């Protein structure tokens, strides 16, 4: 069976969810990243933090789902 890995990039965290062919969630993960406030009313993020948390949630969600990269559908 092939699975779908979905990524969501939010303002304060990165998330990944693994779905089976029935649309059921079989694994998920979320990691927050640092908010930088250079001025009142401003917020910035370090792109390295965003990338790092995305990579982390991908791995964590796949481990929780018990799947490997070979199990993911390429959709292409």
N, C-alpha and C positions, 0 to 999 in steps of 0.2 A: 504494500500500500504506500502511496506517496502522500506527503503532507505539505501544508502551506505554512510558511513562516511570515508573519506580518510584523512590521516595525512601526512604532508610533513615536514621533519626537515631539515632546511637550515642552512647555516653558521651563519646567523645573525637573523633569525626569525623562528618561528613555525607557521604552517598553517593547517587549517582544512577546508574541503569542503564537503558539503552534496549534493549527487546526487539523483535524482528520478529514476524510472525504465527506463526512456527514455534517461538517461545520461545527463539530464539538471541539471545545478547548481541551487539549491534552497536555499542555505545558505552557507556562508563562513566567515572566520575570520583569522586574522593574528596578531601576537604579536612579537615584537622584544625583544631581551634579550641582556644583557651586554656583551661586548667584553673585555677580559682581555689581556693586552699586557705586559707580564713579561720581555721580551727582544725584541730588534729590530728584526723584522721578525717572531716573535712568536705570536700566539694568542691562548688563552685558554677560556673555558666556564665553568661556575659553573653548574654541572648537576642538581642541585636543581632549577636553573633558567629555564633550558630546560624543566624539568618535569612540573614546574609551568605554563609555557606558553603553553605547550601541553594541560594540563587540562583546562586552560582558553579558548583556541581556540575551544576545543571540546564543551564546554558549550555554548560559544558565537555563534558558527555556528548552533548548534541545536536550540537555541532560535530564531535566525534569520530565520531558516527554519520552525519554528513553530512545531517542533516534540519533542518527548521524546525518552528515551533510548529504550522503548518498540517498537518504530517504526523502529528501525534499523535492517537490515538483518544480521544474524549471519554468513552467508556464510559457515556454517558448518553443 
